[in-house]
């Protein structure tokens, strides 16, 4: 059938419609690897009551923004979605998707421009994770598009040059028969100047410690830039069990504001070119007595904010990340190991007890020796939240509205959950002061945004 692509939507697909019939407007059809305005010859691949999926068999009228993708795996690999679009056009796509989500879900018509922060479009990733199989032969790669079938890859043009050397070393070791059974994933994490590499192995429960250690030693010796190899068993109840460490278990990540210890298994931002830009958007020009950083990770924002706030309270659930957070915070910072819901005093029924006393319930979980205000009921001057893709949820967003800090900065990796969470915050009296699109993920549909809220 012939289809015309109306627009691109979050998730990477283009939206077209089947012809209208006696039941009304035609059913929506989602098609990957197309661009708005293109006319395509398509074949349906999936039909549902409310929508359909299709593949583009031929581009009949191409967009002027279409380019030849440089990666040999593009459209087979599930990692990238926009390599067929010029980078400037990718930014326009993401800007419009962010604006539309805010309008459709949050009912928010922006009174400010979306400020766009671009990235070098290639070799930007400082962290890349490959799936590994050892039988019937060694294979390392990414999952195929819309599949859990493994696609072998031997290079990744969005990953840093050092990570690509690490991938080459992984393949050399695997082809030489050194890879061991039970290793499911290999993740590479490079430091800021791409000079040191931490390798993380995720292992199945049956993996043998001695065999994993032998392979870790072989990998470490194969590439001089590898600072260390840290192996973990697959997490049980969200807790990773350390299995083997060869060499260093962490790397130091240097930014303009500070240096950070980042251990194997801890989260850190993945774009090596925009880390400083992101920190600047969150921290520049902010000061006061107390800042609260929820979902703090290893302290990327907390450590920068500590320069201009008298006290910092940083809340993080991951035990691995909290160890780094405590190490990275200056003396005026306090690390708290807790989930955001627990810290905010949210009960299972959804009620909160935080608005008057934001930290009293969590004193027993504080870590470190940093100073804190004498009055534990002090209201923060700034709250920074950087939640996972699932967002804050109604309970946390409602608790933040009740807390009524003068400023809230929301760092988001999903425009839909961001828009959903803004509804209770705006109802609590906040207004949007600034919106930033920070393109941490070129060539993919993923977009990072920062929303500055004031009341």
matplotlib code that plots the C-alpha trace (Angstrom):
import matplotlib.pyplot as plt

x = [0.0, 1.0, 1.3, 2.2, 4.1, 2.4, 5.0, 7.5, 6.4, 8.4, 9.8, 11.3, 8.3, 6.6, 2.8, 0.7, -3.0, -4.9, -7.6, -10.8, -13.8, -17.4, -16.2, -14.4, -10.8, -8.3, -6.4, -3.0, 0.0, 3.5, 6.5, 10.1, 13.0, 11.0, 10.6, 7.7, 6.3, 7.7, 5.6, 6.3, 5.4, 4.7, 3.6, 1.6, 3.5, 1.0, -2.6, -4.3, -7.9, -6.6, -3.5, -1.2, 2.5, 4.2, 7.6, 8.7, 9.6, 10.4, 10.7, 8.8, 9.2, 12.1, 12.4, 15.1, 16.5, 17.2, 20.8, 22.7, 23.3, 27.0, 26.6, 26.5, 24.1, 21.6, 17.9, 18.9, 20.3, 17.8, 20.1, 19.7, 16.5, 17.5, 20.7, 18.7, 18.1, 20.5, 21.6, 19.9, 16.7, 17.0, 17.1, 14.0, 12.2, 13.0, 12.1, 8.6, 8.1, 8.9, 6.6, 3.8, 4.0, 3.9, 0.9, -1.0, -0.3, 0.4, -2.0, 1.0, 1.4, 5.0, 5.5, 9.3, 11.4, 12.8, 16.6, 18.4, 21.9, 23.4, 26.1, 28.8, 26.6, 29.2, 31.5, 29.7, 28.9, 31.1, 29.1, 28.0, 26.6, 26.8, 25.1, 27.4, 26.8, 29.4, 27.5, 27.5, 30.2, 31.2, 29.0, 28.9, 26.4, 23.1, 19.6, 18.1, 15.4, 12.1, 13.6, 15.6, 17.6, 21.3, 22.9, 26.7, 28.4, 32.1, 32.0, 29.6, 29.9, 28.1, 30.4, 33.8, 37.0, 38.3, 35.1, 35.4, 38.9, 37.4, 34.8, 37.6, 39.5, 36.4, 35.9, 39.6, 39.4, 36.1, 37.4, 40.5, 38.3, 38.9, 35.3, 33.6, 30.1, 27.8, 28.9, 25.7, 26.7, 29.8, 29.6, 32.4, 32.6, 35.2, 36.3, 36.0, 39.0, 38.6, 41.9, 40.8, 38.2, 36.3, 34.8, 31.8, 30.7, 27.2, 27.2, 24.5, 24.1, 25.9, 29.0, 32.2, 34.2, 37.6, 36.7, 35.3, 38.5, 40.7, 38.8, 38.8, 42.6, 43.0, 40.7, 42.5, 45.9, 44.7, 44.3, 46.5, 43.7, 41.6, 41.8, 40.0, 37.3, 34.4, 32.1, 28.7, 26.1, 22.7, 20.8, 18.4, 15.8, 17.5, 20.9, 24.0, 26.3, 30.0, 31.7, 35.3, 37.4, 40.6, 42.5, 40.5, 36.8, 36.2, 37.4, 37.7, 35.5, 36.7, 34.4, 34.9, 33.3, 34.7, 36.1, 33.8, 34.6, 32.3, 32.3, 31.3, 27.6, 26.9, 25.0, 26.6, 25.5, 26.4, 27.3, 30.9, 30.5, 27.5, 28.1, 29.4, 26.6, 24.0, 25.5, 25.7, 22.0, 21.0, 23.5, 24.5, 23.1, 21.6, 22.4, 20.9, 20.9, 19.7, 19.4, 17.8, 18.9, 16.6, 17.8, 21.3, 23.4, 27.1, 26.4, 26.8, 24.5, 25.0, 28.7, 28.3, 25.5, 27.6, 29.8, 26.9, 24.6, 25.4, 24.0, 23.2, 21.1, 21.5, 19.1, 20.0, 18.7, 21.6, 24.1, 26.9, 26.1, 25.7, 29.3, 30.5, 28.1, 29.5, 33.0, 32.3, 30.3, 32.2, 31.9, 28.6, 26.9, 25.0, 24.3, 21.1, 20.5, 16.8, 14.2, 12.5, 9.2, 10.6, 12.6, 9.6, 7.6, 5.1, 3.0, 1.6, -1.7, 0.0, -0.1, 3.0, 4.4, 7.2, 5.9, 6.8, 9.8, 11.5, 14.4, 13.4, 12.2, 15.5, 18.1, 19.0, 19.9, 22.2, 25.7, 28.9, 30.0, 28.7, 27.0, 23.2, 21.0, 20.1, 16.4, 15.6, 12.2, 13.9, 12.4, 14.9, 15.6, 16.0, 14.9, 16.6, 15.1, 16.6, 14.3, 14.5, 12.5, 9.3, 9.4, 8.4, 4.9, 1.9, 2.9, 6.4, 5.2, 2.4, 4.8, 7.1, 4.1, 3.3, 7.0, 6.6, 10.3, 10.8, 12.5, 12.3, 14.6, 13.3, 15.9, 14.0, 14.8, 11.2, 8.9, 5.7, 6.4, 7.8, 4.6, 2.5, 4.5, 4.3, 0.5, 0.4, 3.4, 1.7, -1.5, 0.6, 1.4, 4.6, 5.1, 7.6, 10.5, 12.8, 12.8, 16.0, 16.4, 19.9, 20.6, 22.5, 21.5, 22.1, 20.9, 18.3, 14.8, 15.8, 15.8, 16.9, 15.2, 15.6, 12.6, 13.1, 10.0, 9.4, 6.7]
y = [0.0, 3.6, 5.7, 9.3, 10.0, 12.7, 13.1, 11.3, 10.2, 9.4, 5.9, 6.5, 5.6, 7.7, 8.1, 7.4, 6.5, 3.9, 5.3, 6.4, 4.2, 4.1, 3.9, 7.2, 8.4, 5.7, 3.6, 4.9, 3.0, 3.2, 2.8, 2.9, 4.5, 7.1, 10.9, 13.3, 14.1, 11.0, 8.9, 5.2, 1.9, -0.2, -3.6, -4.2, -6.3, -6.2, -5.4, -4.4, -3.1, 0.5, 0.7, -1.2, -1.5, -1.5, -1.6, 0.8, -1.4, 1.6, 5.4, 6.9, 10.6, 11.1, 14.0, 16.6, 15.8, 12.1, 11.1, 7.8, 6.2, 5.5, 2.5, -0.9, -2.2, 0.5, -0.6, -4.1, -3.0, -1.8, 0.8, 3.8, 5.1, 8.4, 7.8, 8.3, 12.0, 14.9, 15.8, 19.3, 17.5, 15.1, 18.1, 19.5, 16.2, 15.9, 19.5, 19.1, 15.7, 17.4, 20.3, 18.0, 15.8, 18.9, 20.2, 16.9, 15.3, 18.3, 20.7, 23.1, 25.7, 26.9, 30.6, 30.2, 28.8, 25.3, 25.8, 23.2, 21.9, 19.8, 17.2, 15.9, 13.3, 10.5, 8.7, 10.5, 7.5, 6.9, 3.8, 0.9, -2.5, -5.6, -8.9, -11.9, -15.5, -18.3, -21.1, -22.4, -19.8, -16.5, -13.6, -10.0, -7.4, -5.6, -6.9, -6.7, -4.1, -5.0, -8.3, -10.2, -11.9, -11.0, -9.1, -9.5, -6.0, -5.3, -1.5, 1.1, 4.6, 6.3, 4.9, 6.5, 5.5, 3.7, 1.7, 0.6, -0.6, -2.4, -4.1, -5.2, -6.7, -8.5, -10.1, -11.0, -12.7, -14.5, -15.8, -17.1, -19.2, -17.2, -16.3, -18.3, -19.6, -17.7, -14.1, -12.5, -8.9, -6.8, -3.1, -0.6, 2.7, 5.3, 8.3, 11.9, 12.1, 8.6, 7.4, 4.8, 2.1, 0.1, -3.2, -4.7, -8.3, -9.4, -13.1, -15.8, -17.6, -20.6, -18.7, -20.1, -17.6, -19.0, -19.1, -15.5, -14.3, -15.9, -14.2, -10.9, -11.1, -11.9, -9.0, -6.6, -7.6, -7.2, -3.4, -1.1, 1.5, -1.0, 0.2, -2.8, -5.5, -5.9, -8.9, -9.2, -11.9, -11.1, -9.0, -10.6, -8.3, -5.4, -6.0, -6.9, -9.4, -8.7, -11.7, -10.8, -7.7, -7.5, -4.2, -1.1, -1.3, 2.3, 5.2, 8.9, 11.0, 14.6, 17.5, 21.3, 21.5, 18.4, 14.9, 11.9, 8.4, 6.1, 2.4, -0.6, -0.9, 2.8, 5.1, 8.0, 10.1, 8.6, 11.5, 12.5, 15.8, 17.2, 16.3, 19.8, 21.5, 19.5, 20.3, 24.0, 24.0, 22.5, 24.3, 27.7, 30.7, 28.6, 29.3, 29.3, 27.6, 24.1, 22.0, 18.6, 16.2, 13.2, 10.3, 11.7, 8.9, 9.4, 13.1, 14.7, 17.6, 17.6, 18.1, 21.1, 22.7, 22.3, 25.2, 27.7, 26.1, 26.0, 22.4, 19.6, 16.5, 13.9, 10.9, 7.7, 4.1, 2.2, 0.9, 1.1, 4.6, 5.8, 4.7, 6.9, 9.7, 9.8, 9.8, 12.6, 15.0, 17.8, 18.3, 20.4, 17.4, 14.6, 11.3, 9.4, 5.9, 5.7, 5.6, 8.9, 7.6, 6.4, 9.6, 11.8, 9.8, 8.4, 5.6, 2.8, 4.5, 7.6, 10.0, 11.9, 13.4, 15.3, 18.8, 19.9, 17.7, 16.6, 14.7, 13.6, 10.2, 9.4, 10.3, 6.7, 6.2, 9.2, 8.3, 10.3, 13.1, 16.3, 19.0, 19.5, 22.4, 22.3, 22.6, 19.4, 20.9, 23.6, 23.9, 23.5, 26.4, 24.1, 20.5, 18.7, 15.5, 13.1, 10.1, 7.0, 6.6, 5.8, 9.3, 10.5, 9.1, 10.8, 10.2, 11.8, 14.6, 15.3, 15.3, 17.8, 20.0, 19.9, 20.6, 23.9, 24.6, 27.9, 26.1, 22.6, 21.4, 18.3, 16.4, 13.9, 11.2, 10.6, 13.4, 11.4, 10.8, 14.3, 15.7, 13.5, 14.6, 18.3, 18.2, 18.0, 20.3, 23.0, 22.4, 23.1, 26.5, 26.0, 27.6, 26.6, 29.2, 27.4, 24.2, 22.8, 19.9, 18.4, 15.9, 13.3, 10.6, 11.6, 9.1, 7.7, 8.7, 9.2, 12.8, 14.4, 17.5, 19.9, 21.9, 24.8, 25.3, 28.3, 29.4]
z = [0.0, -0.4, 2.7, 3.5, 6.8, 8.8, 11.5, 13.8, 17.3, 20.4, 20.0, 16.6, 14.3, 11.7, 11.9, 8.8, 8.4, 6.5, 4.2, 5.9, 5.7, 6.8, 10.5, 10.2, 10.1, 9.0, 11.6, 12.6, 11.1, 12.7, 10.4, 11.4, 9.6, 7.7, 7.9, 7.9, 4.5, 2.8, 0.5, 0.9, -0.4, 2.7, 3.8, 7.0, 9.6, 12.5, 12.9, 16.2, 16.8, 17.3, 15.1, 12.8, 12.1, 8.8, 7.1, 4.4, 1.3, -0.9, -0.5, -3.3, -2.3, 0.1, 2.6, 1.8, 5.3, 4.4, 4.4, 3.8, 7.2, 7.8, 10.1, 8.4, 11.0, 10.9, 10.6, 11.6, 15.0, 17.5, 19.0, 16.6, 14.9, 13.2, 11.2, 8.0, 9.0, 9.0, 12.5, 12.4, 11.4, 14.3, 16.7, 15.1, 15.4, 19.1, 19.8, 18.2, 20.0, 23.4, 22.6, 21.5, 24.6, 26.9, 25.0, 24.7, 28.2, 30.4, 28.5, 28.6, 26.0, 26.5, 27.0, 26.5, 23.7, 24.0, 24.3, 22.2, 23.2, 20.5, 20.7, 18.3, 16.5, 16.5, 19.0, 21.9, 24.1, 27.1, 28.1, 25.8, 26.7, 24.5, 24.8, 24.7, 23.6, 23.6, 21.9, 19.3, 18.6, 20.2, 19.4, 20.9, 19.8, 20.2, 19.9, 16.5, 15.9, 17.7, 18.7, 21.4, 18.7, 18.8, 16.0, 15.9, 15.8, 15.7, 15.7, 17.0, 15.5, 18.4, 21.0, 21.8, 20.0, 23.1, 23.5, 19.9, 20.7, 23.7, 21.4, 19.1, 22.0, 23.2, 19.7, 19.5, 22.9, 22.0, 18.7, 20.5, 22.7, 25.9, 26.5, 29.3, 29.7, 31.9, 30.9, 29.5, 29.0, 28.7, 29.4, 28.6, 30.5, 29.4, 31.4, 30.2, 28.0, 26.6, 28.1, 30.7, 30.4, 33.0, 31.8, 33.6, 33.1, 34.0, 34.8, 35.1, 38.4, 37.1, 36.0, 37.7, 39.6, 38.6, 34.9, 35.0, 36.8, 34.2, 31.3, 33.2, 33.6, 29.9, 28.9, 31.2, 29.8, 26.2, 26.2, 28.2, 28.6, 30.6, 34.2, 35.5, 35.0, 37.5, 37.3, 38.9, 39.1, 37.7, 40.2, 42.6, 44.2, 42.4, 44.2, 42.1, 43.7, 43.1, 41.7, 40.6, 40.4, 38.4, 38.6, 39.5, 40.3, 39.5, 37.2, 37.9, 35.6, 35.4, 34.6, 34.7, 38.1, 39.9, 39.5, 40.3, 41.4, 39.4, 40.4, 38.3, 38.5, 39.2, 36.9, 35.2, 32.2, 28.9, 26.6, 27.1, 25.3, 27.1, 30.8, 31.6, 29.6, 31.5, 34.9, 33.9, 33.0, 36.4, 38.7, 37.2, 39.0, 41.7, 45.4, 48.8, 52.2, 51.3, 48.1, 47.9, 45.1, 44.6, 42.5, 43.0, 41.5, 42.2, 42.8, 39.4, 40.3, 44.1, 43.9, 41.5, 43.6, 46.8, 45.6, 46.0, 48.6, 52.3, 52.6, 50.2, 50.9, 48.2, 48.1, 46.2, 46.5, 44.9, 47.4, 44.8, 43.8, 47.4, 48.1, 45.2, 46.2, 49.7, 48.4, 45.8, 48.1, 49.8, 53.6, 53.3, 51.6, 53.1, 51.3, 52.2, 51.0, 50.3, 47.6, 46.9, 48.1, 51.4, 51.9, 51.3, 53.8, 51.3, 52.7, 50.5, 50.5, 48.9, 51.8, 52.8, 56.0, 54.4, 53.9, 57.4, 58.1, 54.9, 56.6, 60.1, 59.0, 57.3, 59.8, 60.5, 56.8, 56.4, 55.4, 55.8, 58.0, 56.3, 58.2, 58.2, 59.2, 62.9, 62.0, 60.1, 59.0, 56.9, 53.4, 50.6, 48.3, 45.4, 44.6, 41.7, 40.5, 37.9, 37.9, 35.8, 32.6, 34.6, 36.0, 39.5, 39.7, 41.2, 44.8, 44.5, 42.3, 44.8, 47.7, 45.9, 45.3, 49.0, 49.9, 48.0, 47.4, 45.5, 42.7, 41.2, 38.4, 36.6, 34.5, 32.4, 29.9, 28.8, 27.6, 28.3, 32.0, 32.4, 31.0, 33.3, 36.3, 35.5, 35.9, 39.8, 40.0, 38.0, 40.0, 43.1, 41.9, 39.8, 36.5, 33.8, 33.6, 31.2, 29.0, 27.7, 25.2, 25.8, 23.1, 25.0, 22.5, 18.8, 16.2, 18.6, 19.5, 23.2, 24.4, 27.6, 28.8, 31.7, 33.0, 35.4, 37.6, 39.9, 42.3]

ax = plt.figure().add_subplot(projection="3d")
ax.plot(x, y, z, "-o")
ax.set_aspect("equal")
plt.show()
